[in-house]
Each structure stands twice: as structure tokens, then as C-alpha cells.
Amino acid sequence: MTSDVPALPDGLPADAVTLGEVFAKAGYATGYIGKWHLGGAGKGPAEQGFAFHKAANAAGSPASYFAPYKSANGQAIPGLEEAPQGEYLTDRLSREAADFIRANSGKPFLLVLAHYAPHTPIRAPEATVKKYAQGRPGQQGNPIYAAMIEHLDNG
């Protein structure tokens, strides 16, 4: 018996034209912050038209949402090696995005902010988690998930 499932490529093909490439060619400052998950070495945002990139690597989820930041594969998340102990990843990525916007506000720019949240592991700052009550069975009543969404929305 043969399978009709096609082989999955290892990341985004190098010849794929991305928004980053199109906007860079048009003279825009281009930035990519967060979850890339489109390929590893040689297939990152830098190779796809994004001059500025931070926290983008091939891993699809972080090992933790709190500093020190590591990918699920145990490697440091690029550009986030320096972080105060316990800093929350979602908040950090939002601040990085705001910094990029401020730095490029006088010219055309494209910024892609791809938060890792809400993705496993489901974790959020305890102070925010405490604001939400556990729900009844059958309801979305996960206080940790709700806290993750609050931080995402605030960003």
C-alpha cells in the first residue's frame, strides 16, 4: 500500500518570495519578531527579506515563557540571550516590537510580530493568573490561558 501523503519540505523554500522581500525591495525597513517555525539555519527571516529579526528560530514553541529564554530544543532563543530572570516572553516581544516601530517611525516599515503565545507550555505571570477564576467543566475557564491572552492583547 502506498501513501498519498506528500513529503513535507524542511522549511520555507529559499525561492519562495515573502512579504519581507517584497517590502525590502520597495525600500521599507523590514522586521520580524517572534515565532518563525519556517526553517532553521539558512532559512530564517534574514534570508527571507527581514533585515531586523529577533526571537525567530526553527523551534515552534519555547521551553518556557520566562527568562532565561530557551527553545523547545534547548537552544537560546536568538536575540533574547540577555533578559532579566523571570521576564515574560510575550511582554518582551511586545516591547521589542514597540522599539522597532519607534526606531522606524520616520520611514515606511513592515513589522511582523508573531507571538509564541498562546502555545504550549501554557504559562503566565502568577499575578495575572490570579485575576481569573477556574471555570466549570465544558467552559473555557483556564485561568493560565486567560492570563496568556491578556498579555497578548495588551501587547
C-alpha positions as CSV (number, residue, x, y, z in Angstrom):
1,M,0.0,0.0,0.0
2,T,1.4,3.4,-0.9
3,S,0.7,6.6,0.9
4,D,-0.7,9.7,-0.8
5,V,0.7,12.0,1.8
6,P,3.2,14.3,0.1
7,A,6.7,14.8,1.6
8,L,6.8,17.9,3.7
9,P,9.6,20.4,2.9
10,D,12.2,21.3,5.5
11,G,11.1,24.8,6.0
12,L,10.1,27.6,3.6
13,P,11.8,27.0,0.2
14,A,14.6,29.6,-0.4
15,D,13.0,30.6,-3.7
16,A,9.6,31.5,-2.0
17,V,9.0,35.2,-2.2
18,T,8.0,36.6,1.1
19,L,6.4,39.9,2.2
20,G,9.8,40.8,3.7
21,E,11.5,40.5,0.3
22,V,8.8,42.5,-1.5
23,F,8.7,45.3,1.1
24,A,12.5,45.4,1.4
25,K,12.8,45.8,-2.4
26,A,10.3,48.7,-2.2
27,G,12.6,50.4,0.3
28,Y,10.8,49.6,3.5
29,A,12.6,48.8,6.8
30,T,11.7,45.2,7.5
31,G,11.4,43.5,10.8
32,Y,10.4,40.1,12.1
33,I,9.9,39.3,15.8
34,G,8.8,36.0,17.3
35,K,7.9,32.6,16.2
36,W,9.4,31.8,12.8
37,H,9.0,28.0,12.5
38,L,9.7,28.0,8.8
39,G,13.1,26.5,8.8
40,G,16.4,26.5,10.5
41,A,19.9,27.6,9.6
42,G,20.0,29.4,6.3
43,K,16.2,29.6,6.1
44,G,15.4,32.2,8.7
45,P,13.9,35.7,8.4
46,A,17.3,37.2,7.4
47,E,17.3,35.0,4.3
48,Q,13.7,35.9,3.5
49,G,14.0,39.7,3.4
50,F,13.8,40.8,7.0
51,A,16.8,43.0,7.8
52,F,15.9,43.1,11.5
53,H,14.9,39.9,13.3
54,K,14.7,38.8,16.9
55,A,13.5,35.7,18.7
56,A,12.9,33.9,15.4
57,N,14.2,30.3,15.0
58,A,13.1,26.9,13.7
59,A,11.6,25.8,17.0
60,G,7.8,26.1,17.2
61,S,7.4,26.7,20.9
62,P,9.5,27.9,23.8
63,A,10.7,25.7,26.6
64,S,9.4,28.4,29.0
65,Y,7.7,31.7,28.7
66,F,10.0,33.1,31.4
67,A,13.7,34.1,31.1
68,P,16.1,32.7,30.5
69,Y,14.5,32.0,27.1
70,K,15.2,28.7,25.5
71,S,13.6,26.9,22.5
72,A,11.9,23.6,23.0
73,N,15.1,22.1,21.6
74,G,17.1,23.7,24.5
75,Q,18.9,26.4,22.4
76,A,18.8,30.0,23.4
77,I,16.1,32.0,21.6
78,P,18.1,34.3,19.2
79,G,18.4,37.9,20.3
80,L,16.9,37.2,23.7
81,E,20.1,35.8,25.4
82,E,20.1,38.8,27.7
83,A,17.0,39.1,29.8
84,P,16.2,39.7,33.4
85,Q,15.4,36.5,35.3
86,G,11.7,35.8,35.2
87,E,10.8,38.3,32.4
88,Y,7.7,37.2,30.5
89,L,8.3,36.3,26.8
90,T,5.0,37.8,25.5
91,D,5.7,41.1,27.2
92,R,9.3,41.2,25.9
93,L,8.3,40.6,22.3
94,S,5.7,43.3,22.5
95,R,8.4,45.7,23.8
96,E,10.8,44.7,21.0
97,A,8.0,45.5,18.5
98,A,7.3,48.9,20.1
99,D,11.1,49.6,19.9
100,F,11.2,48.7,16.2
101,I,8.2,50.9,15.5
102,R,9.7,53.9,17.3
103,A,13.1,53.4,15.6
104,N,11.5,53.2,12.1
105,S,8.5,55.6,12.5
106,G,10.0,58.2,10.2
107,K,10.1,55.9,7.2
108,P,8.0,53.2,5.6
109,F,8.3,49.9,7.5
110,L,6.9,46.4,7.7
111,L,6.9,44.6,11.0
112,V,5.7,41.1,11.5
113,L,5.1,40.2,15.2
114,A,4.5,36.5,15.6
115,H,3.9,35.9,19.3
116,Y,4.6,32.4,20.6
117,A,1.5,32.7,22.8
118,P,-0.8,31.1,23.2
119,H,1.1,28.0,22.7
120,T,2.3,25.3,25.0
121,P,3.7,25.3,27.6
122,I,0.7,27.2,29.0
123,R,2.3,29.6,31.4
124,A,1.7,33.2,32.5
125,P,2.7,35.6,35.3
126,E,1.1,34.5,38.6
127,A,-0.3,38.0,39.3
128,T,-2.3,37.9,36.1
129,V,-3.4,34.3,36.6
130,K,-4.9,35.2,40.0
131,K,-7.4,37.6,38.3
132,Y,-9.2,34.7,36.6
133,A,-11.4,32.0,38.1
134,Q,-11.4,28.4,37.2
135,G,-14.4,27.6,35.0
136,R,-17.0,24.9,35.2
137,P,-16.4,21.7,33.1
138,G,-17.3,22.4,29.5
139,Q,-16.4,26.1,29.7
140,Q,-13.2,27.9,28.8
141,G,-12.2,28.6,32.3
142,N,-8.5,28.1,32.3
143,P,-7.0,31.0,34.3
144,I,-3.5,30.5,32.9
145,Y,-4.7,30.5,29.3
146,A,-6.8,33.6,30.1
147,A,-3.8,35.4,31.5
148,M,-1.7,34.5,28.4
149,I,-4.4,36.1,26.3
150,E,-4.5,39.2,28.4
151,H,-0.7,39.7,28.0
152,L,-1.0,39.0,24.3
153,D,-3.9,41.5,23.9
154,N,-2.0,44.1,26.0
155,G,1.0,43.8,23.7
